């Protein structure tokens, strides 16, 4: 029998969670703080694997787990933040209980940037179902302002969180269209994609608001990423449904070439935009494009497609990387 006064072994917590012994697990978490940093990290990694399973309930555990977000060891804090990302995907209502603790990590500019990035990502997943509860004006400002000066990895997660805030409630960002559009030329293609996605969602609810981003969206029609081009075309198509007068037809001639390298994501959205411009949807509305529901259901799969290693480029900043090149991207430093 293990000594109740000693820190738990790393594999003991998952056993307790699988057995549903939450009260005992809480006691183990209380004692885990006395263990060495490596043991704390390994135990939290083991809990993270369980957290990814939607059949498990963590309501009694999120409070004790959140204390490790301020652990003295950076690796432990990062492991905890990743744990909350996994839990937010499977059980967002439970993570809502510690939303303030996650927001504090995002707001702390002295925190390790990977920790801040993961906390922002967790908040984004929670915001889909509870946007008002986790995105008060201060937190929204932290997400938006960080786009100007944070590390690339943090900006990527901030932009992702903003897209999920929009999916939860487009009204939360309806007055931020111009400030989001300012960052559509970010060097990280995922930042550009997520911000374009946020703008499309806002435009689905308030199409006239996209007039504030029209020029920047037109520039994205020549983006090096076909997924960014697709979202930009989708946004411009949504804008045409408003009463705002558009100066000229978006330049789409070279945007959807029928080639083996052109993803259907792009061609579908270019066609959507063209038909919107030609007012061909007046009697038959589109399906799967230009709606909040289609974005909510499909954006994670699009990101996975964007990050496919077949592209031969860094999935974070888009730099072309030769086969057999360095294990770290020379531009942004992220592992390949």
C-alpha positions as CSV (number, residue, x, y, z in Angstrom):
1,X,0.0,0.0,0.0
2,X,1.4,3.4,-0.9
3,X,2.1,5.9,1.9
4,X,-0.7,8.5,1.9
5,X,1.7,11.2,2.9
6,X,4.0,10.6,-0.1
7,X,3.5,12.1,-3.6
8,X,1.6,9.7,-5.9
9,X,3.4,7.8,-8.6
10,X,2.8,9.3,-12.1
11,X,0.7,6.4,-13.3
12,X,-1.5,6.3,-10.1
13,X,-3.7,9.3,-11.0
14,X,-4.9,7.9,-14.3
15,X,-5.8,4.7,-12.5
16,X,-7.9,6.6,-10.0
17,X,-9.6,8.6,-12.7
18,X,-10.4,5.5,-14.7
19,X,-11.9,4.0,-11.5
20,X,-13.9,7.2,-10.8
21,X,-12.2,7.7,-7.5
22,X,-12.2,11.5,-7.8
23,X,-12.0,12.3,-4.1
24,X,-8.9,10.2,-3.7
25,X,-7.5,11.8,-6.9
26,X,-7.9,15.2,-5.5
27,X,-5.9,14.2,-2.4
28,X,-3.2,12.9,-4.7
29,X,-3.1,16.2,-6.6
30,X,-2.7,18.0,-3.3
31,X,0.3,15.8,-2.5
32,X,1.8,16.0,-6.0
33,X,3.1,19.5,-5.3
34,X,5.6,18.1,-2.9
35,X,7.1,15.9,-5.6
36,X,10.1,16.8,-7.8
37,X,9.5,18.7,-11.0
38,X,10.0,15.7,-13.3
39,X,7.5,13.6,-11.3
40,X,5.0,16.5,-11.4
41,X,5.3,16.8,-15.1
42,X,5.0,13.0,-15.8
43,X,1.9,12.8,-13.6
44,X,0.2,15.7,-15.4
45,X,1.1,14.2,-18.7
46,X,-0.6,11.0,-17.7
47,X,-3.7,12.9,-16.6
48,X,-3.7,14.8,-19.9
49,X,-4.0,11.5,-21.8
50,X,-7.2,10.7,-19.7
51,X,-8.5,14.3,-20.2
52,X,-8.6,13.8,-23.9
53,X,-11.3,11.1,-23.4
54,X,-14.8,12.7,-23.4
55,X,-16.2,9.9,-21.2
56,X,-14.3,11.1,-18.1
57,X,-15.5,13.9,-15.8
58,X,-13.0,16.4,-14.4
59,X,-15.3,18.8,-12.6
60,X,-13.9,18.0,-9.1
61,X,-10.3,18.1,-10.4
62,X,-10.0,21.3,-12.5
63,X,-9.5,23.5,-9.4
64,X,-6.6,21.4,-8.0
65,X,-5.1,21.0,-11.5
66,X,-5.2,24.8,-12.1
67,X,-2.8,25.3,-9.3
68,X,-0.1,23.9,-11.5
69,X,-0.5,26.7,-14.0
70,X,1.6,28.8,-11.6
71,X,4.1,26.0,-10.7
72,X,7.6,27.2,-10.2
73,X,8.8,24.9,-13.0
74,X,8.2,26.1,-16.6
75,X,7.8,22.6,-18.0
76,X,5.2,21.8,-15.4
77,X,3.2,24.9,-16.3
78,X,3.4,24.1,-20.0
79,X,2.3,20.5,-19.4
80,X,-0.7,21.8,-17.3
81,X,-1.7,24.3,-20.1
82,X,-1.6,21.5,-22.7
83,X,-3.7,19.4,-20.3
84,X,-6.4,22.1,-20.2
85,X,-6.3,22.4,-24.0
86,X,-7.1,18.6,-24.2
87,X,-9.8,19.0,-21.6
88,X,-11.3,22.1,-23.2
89,X,-11.8,20.1,-26.4
90,X,-13.6,17.2,-24.6
91,X,-15.2,19.0,-21.7
92,X,-15.3,22.8,-22.2
93,X,-18.0,23.5,-19.6
94,X,-15.7,22.0,-16.9
95,X,-12.7,24.2,-18.0
96,X,-15.0,27.2,-17.8
97,X,-14.7,26.8,-14.0
98,X,-11.1,27.9,-14.2
99,X,-11.4,30.3,-17.0
100,X,-10.0,33.1,-14.9
101,X,-6.8,31.2,-14.1
102,X,-6.2,30.6,-17.8
103,X,-6.9,34.3,-18.6
104,X,-4.4,35.3,-16.0
105,X,-1.7,33.3,-17.7
106,X,-2.5,34.8,-21.1
107,X,-2.3,38.3,-19.6
108,X,1.0,37.7,-17.8
109,X,3.6,39.0,-20.3
110,X,6.4,37.6,-18.2
111,X,5.0,34.0,-18.6
112,X,6.8,31.6,-20.9
113,X,5.2,32.3,-24.3
114,X,4.3,28.6,-25.0
115,X,2.3,28.5,-21.8
116,X,0.5,31.7,-22.8
117,X,-0.2,30.3,-26.2
118,X,-1.7,27.1,-24.9
119,X,-3.8,28.9,-22.3
120,X,-5.2,31.1,-25.1
121,X,-6.0,28.0,-27.1
122,X,-7.9,26.5,-24.2
123,X,-9.9,29.7,-23.7
124,X,-10.8,29.6,-27.4
125,X,-12.3,26.1,-27.2
126,X,-14.3,27.1,-24.2
127,X,-15.5,30.3,-25.9
128,X,-17.4,28.4,-28.6
129,X,-20.0,27.5,-26.0
130,X,-19.5,30.2,-23.4
131,X,-18.1,33.3,-25.2
132,X,-19.3,35.9,-22.7
133,X,-18.0,34.0,-19.6
134,X,-14.4,33.7,-20.8
135,X,-14.0,36.7,-23.0
136,X,-14.6,39.8,-20.9
137,X,-13.4,43.0,-22.4
138,X,-10.0,42.7,-20.7
139,X,-9.4,39.2,-22.0
140,X,-10.6,40.1,-25.5
141,X,-8.1,43.0,-25.5
142,X,-5.3,40.7,-24.4
143,X,-6.1,38.4,-27.3
144,X,-6.3,41.2,-29.9
145,X,-3.4,43.4,-28.7
146,X,-1.1,40.4,-28.5
147,X,-1.4,40.0,-32.3
148,X,0.9,43.1,-32.6
149,X,3.9,42.0,-30.6
150,X,3.8,38.5,-29.3
151,X,6.0,35.5,-30.4
152,X,4.7,33.8,-33.5
153,X,3.6,30.7,-31.6
154,X,1.5,32.9,-29.3
155,X,0.0,35.0,-32.1
156,X,-1.1,31.8,-33.8
157,X,-3.1,30.6,-30.7
158,X,-4.4,34.1,-30.1
159,X,-5.8,34.2,-33.6
160,X,-7.2,30.8,-33.2
161,X,-8.9,31.8,-29.9
162,X,-10.4,34.8,-31.6
163,X,-11.8,32.6,-34.4
164,X,-13.5,30.5,-31.8
165,X,-14.8,33.5,-29.9
166,X,-16.5,34.5,-33.1
167,X,-17.9,31.1,-33.5
168,X,-19.4,31.3,-30.1
169,X,-20.8,34.8,-30.6
170,X,-20.0,36.9,-33.7
171,X,-21.3,39.9,-31.8
172,X,-18.2,39.8,-29.6
173,X,-16.0,40.9,-32.4
174,X,-18.3,42.9,-34.6
175,X,-16.6,46.2,-33.5
176,X,-13.1,44.7,-34.0
177,X,-13.2,44.0,-37.7
178,X,-10.7,46.7,-38.7
179,X,-8.2,45.9,-35.9
180,X,-8.3,42.2,-36.9
181,X,-7.8,43.0,-40.5
182,X,-4.6,44.9,-39.7
183,X,-2.9,41.6,-39.1
184,X,-4.0,39.7,-42.2
185,X,-0.5,40.2,-43.6
186,X,1.1,38.4,-40.7
187,X,4.0,36.1,-41.8
188,X,2.4,33.1,-40.1
189,X,-0.1,31.6,-42.5
190,X,-2.1,30.1,-39.6
191,X,-2.5,33.6,-38.1
192,X,-3.8,34.8,-41.5
193,X,-6.1,31.8,-41.8
194,X,-7.6,32.1,-38.3
195,X,-8.2,35.8,-38.6
196,X,-9.8,35.4,-42.0
197,X,-12.0,32.7,-40.5
198,X,-13.0,35.1,-37.6
199,X,-13.9,37.7,-40.2
200,X,-16.1,35.4,-42.2
201,X,-18.0,34.3,-39.1
202,X,-18.6,38.0,-38.1
203,X,-19.6,38.7,-41.6
204,X,-22.2,35.9,-41.6
205,X,-24.0,37.7,-38.8
206,X,-23.1,41.3,-39.8
207,X,-22.1,41.3,-43.5
208,X,-21.8,45.1,-43.8
209,X,-19.1,45.1,-41.1
210,X,-16.7,43.4,-43.5
211,X,-16.5,46.6,-45.5
212,X,-13.9,47.7,-42.9
213,X,-11.7,44.8,-44.0
214,X,-12.4,44.8,-47.7
215,X,-9.0,46.1,-48.9
216,X,-7.0,43.7,-46.7
217,X,-9.2,40.8,-47.8
218,X,-8.7,41.6,-51.5
219,X,-4.9,41.5,-50.8
220,X,-5.3,38.0,-49.4
221,X,-6.7,36.8,-52.7
222,X,-3.1,36.5,-53.8
223,X,-1.9,34.9,-50.6
224,X,0.6,32.1,-50.9
225,X,-1.7,29.8,-48.9
226,X,-4.7,28.5,-50.8
227,X,-6.6,28.2,-47.6
228,X,-6.1,31.8,-46.7
229,X,-7.1,32.7,-50.3
230,X,-10.2,30.6,-49.9
231,X,-11.3,32.2,-46.6
232,X,-10.7,35.7,-48.1
233,X,-12.9,34.8,-51.1
234,X,-15.5,33.5,-48.8
235,X,-15.4,36.7,-46.7
236,X,-15.8,38.9,-49.8
237,X,-18.7,36.7,-51.0
238,X,-20.4,37.2,-47.6
239,X,-19.8,41.0,-48.0
240,X,-21.6,41.1,-51.3
241,X,-24.7,40.0,-49.5
242,X,-24.8,43.3,-47.6
243,X,-26.1,46.7,-48.8
244,X,-22.5,48.0,-48.9
245,X,-21.5,49.1,-52.4
246,X,-18.4,47.3,-53.6
247,X,-16.2,49.3,-55.8
248,X,-15.2,46.5,-58.2
249,X,-15.5,42.8,-58.6
250,X,-12.9,40.8,-56.6
251,X,-10.0,39.7,-58.8
252,X,-10.7,35.9,-58.9
253,X,-9.5,35.0,-62.4
254,X,-6.3,33.3,-61.2
255,X,-7.5,32.1,-57.9
256,X,-9.1,28.8,-58.6
257,X,-7.0,27.2,-61.4
258,X,-8.1,23.6,-61.9
259,X,-4.9,21.8,-61.1
260,X,-3.9,18.8,-59.1
261,X,-2.4,21.1,-56.4
262,X,-5.5,23.3,-55.9
263,X,-7.5,22.1,-52.9
264,X,-11.3,22.0,-53.2
265,X,-11.5,24.3,-50.2
266,X,-10.2,27.1,-52.4
267,X,-12.2,26.4,-55.6
268,X,-15.5,26.0,-53.6
269,X,-15.1,29.4,-52.0
270,X,-14.0,31.2,-55.2
271,X,-17.1,29.8,-56.9
272,X,-19.2,30.9,-53.9
273,X,-17.8,34.4,-54.2
274,X,-18.4,34.6,-57.9
275,X,-22.0,33.5,-57.6
276,X,-22.6,35.9,-54.8
277,X,-21.2,38.7,-57.0
278,X,-23.5,37.6,-59.8
279,X,-26.4,37.3,-57.4
280,X,-27.0,33.6,-58.3
281,X,-27.9,32.6,-54.8
282,X,-31.1,34.6,-54.5
283,X,-33.3,31.5,-54.9
284,X,-30.9,28.7,-54.0
285,X,-28.7,29.5,-51.0
286,X,-25.3,27.8,-50.8
287,X,-24.5,24.7,-48.7
288,X,-21.3,24.1,-46.9
289,X,-19.8,27.6,-47.6
290,X,-20.5,31.0,-46.2
291,X,-22.3,29.9,-43.0
292,X,-21.3,29.8,-39.4
293,X,-22.3,26.1,-39.2
294,X,-20.0,25.1,-42.0
295,X,-17.1,26.8,-40.4
296,X,-17.8,25.4,-36.9
297,X,-17.9,21.9,-38.3
298,X,-15.0,22.1,-40.7
299,X,-12.3,24.5,-39.5
300,X,-10.3,22.0,-37.5
301,X,-10.1,19.6,-40.4
302,X,-8.9,22.5,-42.6
303,X,-6.1,23.3,-40.2
304,X,-5.0,19.6,-40.2
305,X,-4.9,19.8,-44.0
306,X,-2.9,22.9,-43.9
307,X,-0.4,21.3,-41.6
308,X,0.1,18.3,-43.7
309,X,3.8,17.6,-44.2
310,X,3.2,17.1,-47.9
311,X,3.5,20.9,-48.4
312,X,7.2,20.9,-47.8
313,X,7.1,24.0,-45.7
314,X,7.0,25.1,-42.1
315,X,3.4,24.6,-40.8
316,X,3.8,27.7,-38.7
317,X,5.4,30.4,-40.7
318,X,5.2,28.9,-44.2
319,X,8.9,29.0,-45.0
320,X,9.8,26.5,-47.7
321,X,11.9,23.7,-46.1
322,X,13.9,21.2,-48.2
323,X,13.7,17.5,-47.4
324,X,16.4,16.5,-45.0
325,X,16.7,20.0,-43.8
326,X,17.3,21.1,-40.1
327,X,15.0,19.8,-37.4
328,X,14.0,23.3,-36.5
329,X,12.6,25.9,-38.8
330,X,15.4,28.5,-39.3
331,X,12.8,31.4,-39.5
332,X,10.5,30.8,-36.5
333,X,12.4,28.1,-34.5
334,X,9.5,25.7,-34.3
335,X,10.3,21.9,-34.6
336,X,9.4,20.5,-38.0
